[in-house]
Amino acid sequence: MTRRADPAPARRWPLWVSGVVLVLVGQLLSGWKVHHFALTALALDYHRLGFVKRGLLGTLLGWLLPERLPLQQAQALWIGQGMLVGAALALLLVGLTRCRQGSLVRVAWLSPALFLQAGYNFSFLDGLLLVCCSLALLLLEGTGAMARWRGLLVIAAATCGALFHESFLLAFLPLLVLRAWRRRPAIALALLGSALLVGLLLVVQGGFEAGPAVLQERLAERFAEPFAANTVELTSSLGQNLTSTAAALKTSGLIKALPGFLYLALLLASVATSSRQATGFTLAACLAPLLLLPLGTDSSRWIGFACFNLLLMGLAGDLQFRLPPRRQALLLMFTCLGPLGIQGSFPLLGSALRNLYPLPP
Protein backbone atom coordinates (compact mmCIF):
# COMPACT_ATOMS: atom_id res chain seq x y z
CA MET A 1 0.00 0.00 0.00
CA THR A 2 1.26 3.44 -0.81
CA ARG A 3 0.21 6.64 0.90
CA ARG A 4 0.49 10.13 -0.36
CA ALA A 5 -0.32 13.47 1.14
CA ASP A 6 -3.54 15.26 0.31
CA PRO A 7 -3.80 16.05 -3.38
CA ALA A 8 -3.45 19.54 -4.72
CA PRO A 9 -6.76 21.41 -5.14
CA ALA A 10 -6.51 21.12 -8.91
CA ARG A 11 -6.58 17.33 -8.58
CA ARG A 12 -9.67 17.36 -6.38
CA TRP A 13 -11.98 18.69 -9.09
CA PRO A 14 -11.89 15.58 -11.30
CA LEU A 15 -12.88 13.52 -8.27
CA TRP A 16 -15.77 15.84 -7.47
CA VAL A 17 -16.99 15.91 -11.07
CA SER A 18 -16.81 12.13 -11.36
CA GLY A 19 -18.77 11.77 -8.11
CA VAL A 20 -21.51 14.07 -9.39
CA VAL A 21 -21.66 12.19 -12.70
CA LEU A 22 -22.05 8.88 -10.86
CA VAL A 23 -24.90 10.34 -8.79
CA LEU A 24 -26.64 11.38 -12.02
CA VAL A 25 -26.09 7.89 -13.44
CA GLY A 26 -27.72 6.45 -10.32
CA GLN A 27 -30.70 8.76 -10.76
CA LEU A 28 -30.97 7.76 -14.40
CA LEU A 29 -30.93 4.07 -13.46
CA SER A 30 -33.77 4.72 -11.01
CA GLY A 31 -35.90 5.97 -13.89
CA TRP A 32 -36.24 9.28 -12.00
CA LYS A 33 -38.99 7.60 -9.98
CA VAL A 34 -39.94 9.59 -6.89
CA HIS A 35 -40.83 7.31 -4.00
CA HIS A 36 -44.25 7.75 -2.41
CA PHE A 37 -42.84 8.69 0.98
CA ALA A 38 -40.65 11.35 -0.61
CA LEU A 39 -43.77 13.32 -1.50
CA THR A 40 -45.12 12.74 2.00
CA ALA A 41 -41.88 14.09 3.51
CA LEU A 42 -42.45 17.46 1.83
CA ALA A 43 -45.72 17.83 3.75
CA LEU A 44 -44.28 16.95 7.16
CA ASP A 45 -43.95 20.35 8.79
CA TYR A 46 -43.45 21.15 12.47
CA HIS A 47 -45.49 24.34 12.10
CA ARG A 48 -48.55 22.48 10.77
CA LEU A 49 -48.33 19.10 12.51
CA GLY A 50 -46.28 19.74 15.62
CA PHE A 51 -43.08 17.79 16.25
CA VAL A 52 -43.13 14.65 14.08
CA LYS A 53 -40.24 12.40 13.13
CA ARG A 54 -38.70 13.01 9.69
CA GLY A 55 -40.24 16.47 9.65
CA LEU A 56 -37.10 18.58 9.29
CA LEU A 57 -36.97 18.61 5.47
CA GLY A 58 -40.59 19.69 5.07
CA THR A 59 -40.11 22.34 7.74
CA LEU A 60 -37.01 23.78 6.06
CA LEU A 61 -38.64 23.82 2.63
CA GLY A 62 -42.08 24.89 3.84
CA TRP A 63 -41.47 28.61 3.43
CA LEU A 64 -40.29 28.08 -0.17
CA LEU A 65 -43.26 25.98 -1.28
CA PRO A 66 -46.73 27.14 -2.31
CA GLU A 67 -49.65 26.60 0.04
CA ARG A 68 -50.92 23.75 -2.14
CA LEU A 69 -48.13 21.91 -3.90
CA PRO A 70 -48.71 20.39 -7.38
CA LEU A 71 -47.49 16.78 -7.49
CA GLN A 72 -45.49 17.37 -10.67
CA GLN A 73 -43.67 20.25 -9.01
CA ALA A 74 -43.01 18.12 -5.93
CA GLN A 75 -41.48 15.37 -8.08
CA ALA A 76 -39.27 17.89 -9.92
CA LEU A 77 -38.21 19.32 -6.56
CA TRP A 78 -37.06 15.90 -5.37
CA ILE A 79 -35.08 15.26 -8.55
CA GLY A 80 -33.32 18.62 -8.22
CA GLN A 81 -32.75 18.11 -4.52
CA GLY A 82 -31.19 14.71 -5.24
CA MET A 83 -28.71 16.33 -7.63
CA LEU A 84 -27.76 19.03 -5.12
CA VAL A 85 -27.38 16.57 -2.25
CA GLY A 86 -25.25 14.31 -4.45
CA ALA A 87 -23.01 17.23 -5.42
CA ALA A 88 -22.64 18.22 -1.76
CA LEU A 89 -21.80 14.64 -0.79
CA ALA A 90 -19.11 14.43 -3.48
CA LEU A 91 -17.60 17.72 -2.28
CA LEU A 92 -17.52 16.57 1.34
CA LEU A 93 -15.96 13.21 0.48
CA VAL A 94 -13.25 14.88 -1.58
CA GLY A 95 -12.52 17.10 1.42
CA LEU A 96 -12.46 14.14 3.82
CA THR A 97 -10.12 12.02 1.73
CA ARG A 98 -6.72 11.83 3.42
CA CYS A 99 -5.30 8.45 2.38
CA ARG A 100 -4.61 8.59 -1.34
CA GLN A 101 -4.35 4.91 -2.11
CA GLY A 102 -5.29 4.90 -5.79
CA SER A 103 -6.95 1.48 -5.74
CA LEU A 104 -9.08 2.42 -2.73
CA VAL A 105 -10.26 5.65 -4.35
CA ARG A 106 -11.31 3.72 -7.45
CA VAL A 107 -13.13 1.06 -5.45
CA ALA A 108 -14.86 3.68 -3.28
CA TRP A 109 -15.85 6.10 -6.04
CA LEU A 110 -17.22 3.32 -8.26
CA SER A 111 -18.81 1.39 -5.40
CA PRO A 112 -22.46 0.37 -5.86
CA ALA A 113 -22.95 1.59 -2.28
CA LEU A 114 -21.63 5.15 -2.67
CA PHE A 115 -22.50 7.65 -5.42
CA LEU A 116 -24.49 5.20 -7.55
CA GLN A 117 -26.55 4.29 -4.49
CA ALA A 118 -27.01 7.93 -3.46
CA GLY A 119 -28.35 8.71 -6.93
CA TYR A 120 -30.54 5.62 -7.14
CA ASN A 121 -32.10 6.35 -3.72
CA PHE A 122 -32.41 10.08 -4.39
CA SER A 123 -36.08 10.13 -3.37
CA PHE A 124 -35.31 8.73 0.06
CA LEU A 125 -33.80 10.80 2.84
CA ASP A 126 -30.59 8.74 2.70
CA GLY A 127 -28.52 11.31 0.83
CA LEU A 128 -29.20 13.91 3.52
CA LEU A 129 -28.03 11.45 6.18
CA LEU A 130 -24.80 10.76 4.30
CA VAL A 131 -24.20 14.51 3.96
CA CYS A 132 -24.81 15.12 7.68
CA CYS A 133 -22.44 12.28 8.65
CA SER A 134 -19.71 13.43 6.24
CA LEU A 135 -20.10 17.06 7.32
CA ALA A 136 -19.81 16.15 11.01
CA LEU A 137 -16.65 14.14 10.32
CA LEU A 138 -15.15 17.00 8.34
CA LEU A 139 -16.02 19.48 11.10
CA LEU A 140 -14.15 17.31 13.60
CA GLU A 141 -11.02 18.03 11.57
CA GLY A 142 -11.65 21.80 11.60
CA THR A 143 -8.77 24.12 12.48
CA GLY A 144 -8.32 27.83 13.11
CA ALA A 145 -11.50 29.83 13.63
CA MET A 146 -13.58 26.71 12.89
CA ALA A 147 -12.09 24.88 15.88
CA ARG A 148 -13.72 27.31 18.33
CA TRP A 149 -17.21 26.26 17.29
CA ARG A 150 -16.34 22.70 16.32
CA GLY A 151 -18.31 20.97 19.08
CA LEU A 152 -21.52 22.89 18.47
CA LEU A 153 -21.29 22.45 14.70
CA VAL A 154 -20.71 18.69 14.97
CA ILE A 155 -23.68 18.34 17.33
CA ALA A 156 -25.82 20.47 15.00
CA ALA A 157 -24.93 18.32 11.98
CA ALA A 158 -25.69 15.09 13.86
CA THR A 159 -28.95 16.49 15.24
CA CYS A 160 -30.07 17.47 11.75
CA GLY A 161 -29.29 13.94 10.57
CA ALA A 162 -31.47 12.44 13.31
CA LEU A 163 -34.31 14.87 12.57
CA PHE A 164 -34.16 14.08 8.86
CA HIS A 165 -34.49 10.37 9.66
CA GLU A 166 -34.20 8.60 13.00
CA SER A 167 -32.11 5.79 11.46
CA PHE A 168 -29.16 8.21 11.63
CA LEU A 169 -28.86 7.48 15.36
CA LEU A 170 -28.03 3.81 14.75
CA ALA A 171 -26.40 4.01 11.33
CA PHE A 172 -23.92 6.86 11.76
CA LEU A 173 -23.85 8.19 15.32
CA PRO A 174 -21.63 5.36 16.69
CA LEU A 175 -19.00 6.18 14.08
CA LEU A 176 -19.16 9.91 14.87
CA VAL A 177 -18.87 9.31 18.62
CA LEU A 178 -15.91 6.95 18.17
CA ARG A 179 -14.02 9.32 15.91
CA ALA A 180 -14.77 12.28 18.19
CA TRP A 181 -13.58 10.27 21.23
CA ARG A 182 -10.23 9.67 19.60
CA ARG A 183 -9.79 13.36 18.80
CA ARG A 184 -11.90 15.38 21.24
CA PRO A 185 -13.39 13.26 24.09
CA ALA A 186 -15.42 16.20 25.39
CA ILE A 187 -17.14 16.56 22.01
CA ALA A 188 -17.83 12.82 21.97
CA LEU A 189 -19.58 12.98 25.35
CA ALA A 190 -21.59 16.05 24.35
CA LEU A 191 -22.51 14.40 21.05
CA LEU A 192 -23.66 11.23 22.80
CA GLY A 193 -25.68 13.20 25.35
CA SER A 194 -27.42 15.32 22.73
CA ALA A 195 -28.17 12.23 20.63
CA LEU A 196 -29.79 10.51 23.61
CA LEU A 197 -31.98 13.56 24.18
CA VAL A 198 -32.99 13.74 20.52
CA GLY A 199 -33.67 9.99 20.47
CA LEU A 200 -35.84 10.24 23.58
CA LEU A 201 -37.72 13.18 22.07
CA LEU A 202 -38.36 11.21 18.88
CA VAL A 203 -39.66 8.22 20.86
CA VAL A 204 -41.92 10.26 23.14
CA GLN A 205 -43.13 12.98 20.76
CA GLY A 206 -42.14 11.89 17.25
CA GLY A 207 -45.26 9.89 16.43
CA PHE A 208 -48.54 11.41 15.28
CA GLU A 209 -50.92 10.49 18.09
CA ALA A 210 -54.13 11.46 16.28
CA GLY A 211 -53.76 8.39 14.09
CA PRO A 212 -53.26 7.60 10.40
CA ALA A 213 -56.67 8.79 9.19
CA VAL A 214 -56.24 12.30 10.61
CA LEU A 215 -52.64 12.48 9.39
CA GLN A 216 -53.72 11.42 5.88
CA GLU A 217 -56.26 14.22 5.84
CA ARG A 218 -53.82 16.83 7.13
CA LEU A 219 -51.12 15.85 4.63
CA ALA A 220 -53.52 15.73 1.68
CA GLU A 221 -54.29 19.41 2.30
CA ARG A 222 -50.75 20.28 1.20
CA PHE A 223 -51.17 18.98 -2.35
CA ALA A 224 -53.08 20.47 -5.26
CA GLU A 225 -54.16 17.05 -6.55
CA PRO A 226 -55.57 14.03 -4.71
CA PHE A 227 -52.74 12.26 -2.92
CA ALA A 228 -52.76 9.35 -0.47
CA ALA A 229 -49.79 10.03 1.78
CA ASN A 230 -47.59 7.25 3.16
CA THR A 231 -48.20 7.39 6.90
CA VAL A 232 -47.51 3.81 8.03
CA GLU A 233 -43.99 4.52 9.27
CA LEU A 234 -45.14 7.66 11.08
CA THR A 235 -47.99 6.10 13.04
CA SER A 236 -46.94 2.48 13.62
CA SER A 237 -45.36 1.40 16.91
CA LEU A 238 -41.98 -0.23 17.42
CA GLY A 239 -43.71 -3.54 18.07
CA GLN A 240 -45.62 -3.34 14.79
CA ASN A 241 -42.39 -2.52 12.93
CA LEU A 242 -40.59 -5.50 14.46
CA THR A 243 -43.45 -7.87 13.67
CA SER A 244 -43.89 -6.80 10.04
CA THR A 245 -40.14 -6.72 9.40
CA ALA A 246 -39.62 -10.17 10.90
CA ALA A 247 -42.36 -11.58 8.68
CA ALA A 248 -40.82 -10.02 5.56
CA LEU A 249 -37.30 -11.16 6.39
CA LYS A 250 -38.51 -14.66 7.20
CA THR A 251 -40.04 -15.14 3.76
CA SER A 252 -37.58 -13.74 1.22
CA GLY A 253 -36.16 -10.46 2.53
CA LEU A 254 -32.77 -11.76 3.64
CA ILE A 255 -32.38 -14.06 0.63
CA LYS A 256 -32.88 -11.13 -1.75
CA ALA A 257 -30.24 -9.17 0.17
CA LEU A 258 -27.58 -11.92 0.01
CA PRO A 259 -25.63 -10.34 -2.90
CA GLY A 260 -25.36 -7.16 -0.85
CA PHE A 261 -24.02 -9.11 2.13
CA LEU A 262 -21.47 -10.71 -0.21
CA TYR A 263 -20.23 -7.29 -1.33
CA LEU A 264 -20.02 -6.15 2.30
CA ALA A 265 -18.08 -9.30 3.20
CA LEU A 266 -15.57 -8.62 0.41
CA LEU A 267 -15.03 -5.09 1.71
CA LEU A 268 -14.50 -6.42 5.23
CA ALA A 269 -12.04 -9.02 3.96
CA SER A 270 -10.06 -6.20 2.34
CA VAL A 271 -9.49 -4.34 5.62
CA ALA A 272 -5.94 -4.73 6.93
CA THR A 273 -5.91 -5.45 10.68
CA SER A 274 -2.60 -3.84 11.62
CA SER A 275 -3.90 -2.62 15.00
CA ARG A 276 -6.56 -5.12 16.01
CA GLN A 277 -8.10 -3.24 18.92
CA ALA A 278 -8.41 0.09 17.09
CA THR A 279 -9.56 -1.59 13.89
CA GLY A 280 -12.07 -3.73 15.81
CA PHE A 281 -13.79 -0.71 17.37
CA THR A 282 -13.87 1.09 14.03
CA LEU A 283 -15.31 -1.94 12.24
CA ALA A 284 -17.98 -2.36 14.91
CA ALA A 285 -19.02 1.28 14.47
CA CYS A 286 -19.01 0.92 10.68
CA LEU A 287 -21.30 -2.12 10.89
CA ALA A 288 -23.77 -0.45 13.27
CA PRO A 289 -26.30 0.12 10.41
CA LEU A 290 -26.92 -3.64 10.38
CA LEU A 291 -28.76 -3.12 13.69
CA LEU A 292 -31.52 -1.61 11.55
CA LEU A 293 -32.24 -4.97 9.86
CA PRO A 294 -34.92 -6.00 12.41
CA LEU A 295 -36.51 -2.52 12.26
CA GLY A 296 -37.16 -2.09 8.54
CA THR A 297 -37.49 -4.21 5.42
CA ASP A 298 -35.09 -2.07 3.36
CA SER A 299 -32.21 -4.49 3.95
CA SER A 300 -30.02 -3.25 1.10
CA ARG A 301 -30.25 0.32 2.36
CA TRP A 302 -28.83 -0.74 5.73
CA ILE A 303 -26.13 -2.84 4.07
CA GLY A 304 -25.33 0.17 1.88
CA PHE A 305 -24.92 2.37 4.96
CA ALA A 306 -22.43 -0.13 6.41
CA CYS A 307 -20.48 -0.22 3.14
CA PHE A 308 -20.49 3.59 3.06
CA ASN A 309 -19.04 3.73 6.58
CA LEU A 310 -16.25 1.31 5.69
CA LEU A 311 -15.30 3.19 2.54
CA LEU A 312 -15.53 6.53 4.32
CA MET A 313 -13.15 5.40 7.05
CA GLY A 314 -10.79 4.05 4.40
CA LEU A 315 -10.76 7.33 2.51
CA ALA A 316 -10.29 9.28 5.75
CA GLY A 317 -7.30 7.11 6.68
CA ASP A 318 -8.84 5.48 9.76
CA LEU A 319 -8.96 2.05 8.12
CA GLN A 320 -6.26 0.50 5.96
CA PHE A 321 -7.29 -1.58 2.95
CA ARG A 322 -5.30 -4.24 1.13
CA LEU A 323 -6.46 -4.28 -2.48
CA PRO A 324 -4.29 -6.45 -4.70
CA PRO A 325 -5.29 -6.44 -8.38
CA ARG A 326 -7.57 -9.49 -8.15
CA ARG A 327 -9.46 -8.21 -5.11
CA GLN A 328 -9.79 -4.79 -6.70
CA ALA A 329 -11.12 -6.31 -9.93
CA LEU A 330 -13.61 -8.44 -7.99
CA LEU A 331 -14.97 -5.44 -6.10
CA LEU A 332 -15.18 -3.35 -9.26
CA MET A 333 -17.17 -6.12 -10.96
CA PHE A 334 -20.03 -5.32 -8.59
CA THR A 335 -20.21 -1.86 -10.16
CA CYS A 336 -21.43 -3.53 -13.35
CA LEU A 337 -24.47 -4.78 -11.41
CA GLY A 338 -25.64 -1.24 -10.70
CA PRO A 339 -26.60 0.36 -7.36
CA LEU A 340 -26.96 -1.79 -4.26
CA GLY A 341 -30.67 -1.02 -4.04
CA ILE A 342 -33.35 -0.67 -1.38
CA GLN A 343 -34.81 -4.04 -0.39
CA GLY A 344 -33.44 -6.74 -2.67
CA SER A 345 -29.79 -6.18 -3.58
CA PHE A 346 -28.81 -5.08 -7.09
CA PRO A 347 -32.37 -4.58 -8.41
CA LEU A 348 -31.19 -3.93 -11.98
CA LEU A 349 -29.67 -7.40 -12.09
CA GLY A 350 -32.85 -8.90 -10.65
CA SER A 351 -34.96 -7.10 -13.24
CA ALA A 352 -32.73 -8.32 -16.08
CA LEU A 353 -32.92 -11.91 -14.83
CA ARG A 354 -36.71 -11.75 -14.58
CA ASN A 355 -36.90 -10.52 -18.16
CA LEU A 356 -34.62 -13.31 -19.37
CA TYR A 357 -36.25 -16.04 -17.30
CA PRO A 358 -39.87 -15.04 -16.61
CA LEU A 359 -41.63 -17.03 -13.93
CA PRO A 360 -44.43 -19.33 -15.12
CA PRO A 361 -47.98 -18.06 -14.51
C-alpha positions in Angstrom: 0.0 0.0 0.0 1.3 3.4 -0.8 0.2 6.6 0.9 0.5 10.1 -0.4 -0.3 13.5 1.1 -3.5 15.3 0.3 -3.8 16.0 -3.4 -3.4 19.5 -4.7 -6.8 21.4 -5.1 -6.5 21.1 -8.9 -6.6 17.3 -8.6 -9.7 17.4 -6.4 -12.0 18.7 -9.1 -11.9 15.6 -11.3 -12.9 13.5 -8.3 -15.8 15.8 -7.5 -17.0 15.9 -11.1 -16.8 12.1 -11.4 -18.8 11.8 -8.1 -21.5 14.1 -9.4 -21.7 12.2 -12.7 -22.1 8.9 -10.9 -24.9 10.3 -8.8 -26.6 11.4 -12.0 -26.1 7.9 -13.4 -27.7 6.5 -10.3 -30.7 8.8 -10.8 -31.0 7.8 -14.4 -30.9 4.1 -13.5 -33.8 4.7 -11.0 -35.9 6.0 -13.9 -36.2 9.3 -12.0 -39.0 7.6 -10.0 -39.9 9.6 -6.9 -40.8 7.3 -4.0 -44.3 7.8 -2.4 -42.8 8.7 1.0 -40.6 11.4 -0.6 -43.8 13.3 -1.5 -45.1 12.7 2.0 -41.9 14.1 3.5 -42.4 17.5 1.8 -45.7 17.8 3.7 -44.3 17.0 7.2 -43.9 20.3 8.8 -43.4 21.2 12.5 -45.5 24.3 12.1 -48.5 22.5 10.8 -48.3 19.1 12.5 -46.3 19.7 15.6 -43.1 17.8 16.2 -43.1 14.6 14.1 -40.2 12.4 13.1 -38.7 13.0 9.7 -40.2 16.5 9.7 -37.1 18.6 9.3 -37.0 18.6 5.5 -40.6 19.7 5.1 -40.1 22.3 7.7 -37.0 23.8 6.1 -38.6 23.8 2.6 -42.1 24.9 3.8 -41.5 28.6 3.4 -40.3 28.1 -0.2 -43.3 26.0 -1.3 -46.7 27.1 -2.3 -49.7 26.6 0.0 -50.9 23.7 -2.1 -48.1 21.9 -3.9 -48.7 20.4 -7.4 -47.5 16.8 -7.5 -45.5 17.4 -10.7 -43.7 20.3 -9.0 -43.0 18.1 -5.9 -41.5 15.4 -8.1 -39.3 17.9 -9.9 -38.2 19.3 -6.6 -37.1 15.9 -5.4 -35.1 15.3 -8.6 -33.3 18.6 -8.2 -32.7 18.1 -4.5 -31.2 14.7 -5.2 -28.7 16.3 -7.6 -27.8 19.0 -5.1 -27.4 16.6 -2.3 -25.2 14.3 -4.4 -23.0 17.2 -5.4 -22.6 18.2 -1.8 -21.8 14.6 -0.8 -19.1 14.4 -3.5 -17.6 17.7 -2.3 -17.5 16.6 1.3 -16.0 13.2 0.5 -13.3 14.9 -1.6 -12.5 17.1 1.4 -12.5 14.1 3.8 -10.1 12.0 1.7 -6.7 11.8 3.4 -5.3 8.5 2.4 -4.6 8.6 -1.3 -4.3 4.9 -2.1 -5.3 4.9 -5.8 -6.9 1.5 -5.7 -9.1 2.4 -2.7 -10.3 5.6 -4.3 -11.3 3.7 -7.4 -13.1 1.1 -5.4 -14.9 3.7 -3.3 -15.9 6.1 -6.0 -17.2 3.3 -8.3 -18.8 1.4 -5.4 -22.5 0.4 -5.9 -22.9 1.6 -2.3 -21.6 5.1 -2.7 -22.5 7.7 -5.4 -24.5 5.2 -7.5 -26.6 4.3 -4.5 -27.0 7.9 -3.5 -28.3 8.7 -6.9 -30.5 5.6 -7.1 -32.1 6.3 -3.7 -32.4 10.1 -4.4 -36.1 10.1 -3.4 -35.3 8.7 0.1 -33.8 10.8 2.8 -30.6 8.7 2.7 -28.5 11.3 0.8 -29.2 13.9 3.5 -28.0 11.5 6.2 -24.8 10.8 4.3 -24.2 14.5 4.0 -24.8 15.1 7.7 -22.4 12.3 8.6 -19.7 13.4 6.2 -20.1 17.1 7.3 -19.8 16.1 11.0 -16.6 14.1 10.3 -15.2 17.0 8.3 -16.0 19.5 11.1 -14.1 17.3 13.6 -11.0 18.0 11.6 -11.6 21.8 11.6 -8.8 24.1 12.5 -8.3 27.8 13.1 -11.5 29.8 13.6 -13.6 26.7 12.9 -12.1 24.9 15.9 -13.7 27.3 18.3 -17.2 26.3 17.3 -16.3 22.7 16.3 -18.3 21.0 19.1 -21.5 22.9 18.5 -21.3 22.5 14.7 -20.7 18.7 15.0 -23.7 18.3 17.3 -25.8 20.5 15.0 -24.9 18.3 12.0 -25.7 15.1 13.9 -29.0 16.5 15.2 -30.1 17.5 11.8 -29.3 13.9 10.6 -31.5 12.4 13.3 -34.3 14.9 12.6 -34.2 14.1 8.9 -34.5 10.4 9.7 -34.2 8.6 13.0 -32.1 5.8 11.5 -29.2 8.2 11.6 -28.9 7.5 15.4 -28.0 3.8 14.8 -26.4 4.0 11.3 -23.9 6.9 11.8 -23.8 8.2 15.3 -21.6 5.4 16.7 -19.0 6.2 14.1 -19.2 9.9 14.9 -18.9 9.3 18.6 -15.9 6.9 18.2 -14.0 9.3 15.9 -14.8 12.3 18.2 -13.6 10.3 21.2 -10.2 9.7 19.6 -9.8 13.4 18.8 -11.9 15.4 21.2 -13.4 13.3 24.1 -15.4 16.2 25.4 -17.1 16.6 22.0 -17.8 12.8 22.0 -19.6 13.0 25.4 -21.6 16.0 24.4 -22.5 14.4 21.1 -23.7 11.2 22.8 -25.7 13.2 25.3 -27.4 15.3 22.7 -28.2 12.2 20.6 -29.8 10.5 23.6 -32.0 13.6 24.2 -33.0 13.7 20.5 -33.7 10.0 20.5 -35.8 10.2 23.6 -37.7 13.2 22.1 -38.4 11.2 18.9 -39.7 8.2 20.9 -41.9 10.3 23.1 -43.1 13.0 20.8 -42.1 11.9 17.2 -45.3 9.9 16.4 -48.5 11.4 15.3 -50.9 10.5 18.1 -54.1 11.5 16.3 -53.8 8.4 14.1 -53.3 7.6 10.4 -56.7 8.8 9.2 -56.2 12.3 10.6 -52.6 12.5 9.4 -53.7 11.4 5.9 -56.3 14.2 5.8 -53.8 16.8 7.1 -51.1 15.8 4.6 -53.5 15.7 1.7 -54.3 19.4 2.3 -50.8 20.3 1.2 -51.2 19.0 -2.4 -53.1 20.5 -5.3 -54.2 17.0 -6.6 -55.6 14.0 -4.7 -52.7 12.3 -2.9 -52.8 9.3 -0.5 -49.8 10.0 1.8 -47.6 7.3 3.2 -48.2 7.4 6.9 -47.5 3.8 8.0 -44.0 4.5 9.3 -45.1 7.7 11.1 -48.0 6.1 13.0 -46.9 2.5 13.6 -45.4 1.4 16.9 -42.0 -0.2 17.4 -43.7 -3.5 18.1 -45.6 -3.3 14.8 -42.4 -2.5 12.9 -40.6 -5.5 14.5 -43.5 -7.9 13.7 -43.9 -6.8 10.0 -40.1 -6.7 9.4 -39.6 -10.2 10.9 -42.4 -11.6 8.7 -40.8 -10.0 5.6 -37.3 -11.2 6.4 -38.5 -14.7 7.2 -40.0 -15.1 3.8 -37.6 -13.7 1.2 -36.2 -10.5 2.5 -32.8 -11.8 3.6 -32.4 -14.1 0.6 -32.9 -11.1 -1.8 -30.2 -9.2 0.2 -27.6 -11.9 0.0 -25.6 -10.3 -2.9 -25.4 -7.2 -0.8 -24.0 -9.1 2.1 -21.5 -10.7 -0.2 -20.2 -7.3 -1.3 -20.0 -6.1 2.3 -18.1 -9.3 3.2 -15.6 -8.6 0.4 -15.0 -5.1 1.7 -14.5 -6.4 5.2 -12.0 -9.0 4.0 -10.1 -6.2 2.3 -9.5 -4.3 5.6 -5.9 -4.7 6.9 -5.9 -5.5 10.7 -2.6 -3.8 11.6 -3.9 -2.6 15.0 -6.6 -5.1 16.0 -8.1 -3.2 18.9 -8.4 0.1 17.1 -9.6 -1.6 13.9 -12.1 -3.7 15.8 -13.8 -0.7 17.4 -13.9 1.1 14.0 -15.3 -1.9 12.2 -18.0 -2.4 14.9 -19.0 1.3 14.5 -19.0 0.9 10.7 -21.3 -2.1 10.9 -23.8 -0.5 13.3 -26.3 0.1 10.4 -26.9 -3.6 10.4 -28.8 -3.1 13.7 -31.5 -1.6 11.6 -32.2 -5.0 9.9 -34.9 -6.0 12.4 -36.5 -2.5 12.3 -37.2 -2.1 8.5 -37.5 -4.2 5.4 -35.1 -2.1 3.4 -32.2 -4.5 3.9 -30.0 -3.3 1.1 -30.2 0.3 2.4 -28.8 -0.7 5.7 -26.1 -2.8 4.1 -25.3 0.2 1.9 -24.9 2.4 5.0 -22.4 -0.1 6.4 -20.5 -0.2 3.1 -20.5 3.6 3.1 -19.0 3.7 6.6 -16.2 1.3 5.7 -15.3 3.2 2.5 -15.5 6.5 4.3 -13.1 5.4 7.0 -10.8 4.1 4.4 -10.8 7.3 2.5 -10.3 9.3 5.7 -7.3 7.1 6.7 -8.8 5.5 9.8 -9.0 2.0 8.1 -6.3 0.5 6.0 -7.3 -1.6 3.0 -5.3 -4.2 1.1 -6.5 -4.3 -2.5 -4.3 -6.5 -4.7 -5.3 -6.4 -8.4 -7.6 -9.5 -8.2 -9.5 -8.2 -5.1 -9.8 -4.8 -6.7 -11.1 -6.3 -9.9 -13.6 -8.4 -8.0 -15.0 -5.4 -6.1 -15.2 -3.4 -9.3 -17.2 -6.1 -11.0 -20.0 -5.3 -8.6 -20.2 -1.9 -10.2 -21.4 -3.5 -13.4 -24.5 -4.8 -11.4 -25.6 -1.2 -10.7 -26.6 0.4 -7.4 -27.0 -1.8 -4.3 -30.7 -1.0 -4.0 -33.3 -0.7 -1.4 -34.8 -4.0 -0.4 -33.4 -6.7 -2.7 -29.8 -6.2 -3.6 -28.8 -5.1 -7.1 -32.4 -4.6 -8.4 -31.2 -3.9 -12.0 -29.7 -7.4 -12.1 -32.8 -8.9 -10.7 -35.0 -7.1 -13.2 -32.7 -8.3 -16.1 -32.9 -11.9 -14.8 -36.7 -11.8 -14.6 -36.9 -10.5 -18.2 -34.6 -13.3 -19.4 -36.2 -16.0 -17.3 -39.9 -15.0 -16.6 -41.6 -17.0 -13.9 -44.4 -19.3 -15.1 -48.0 -18.1 -14.5 
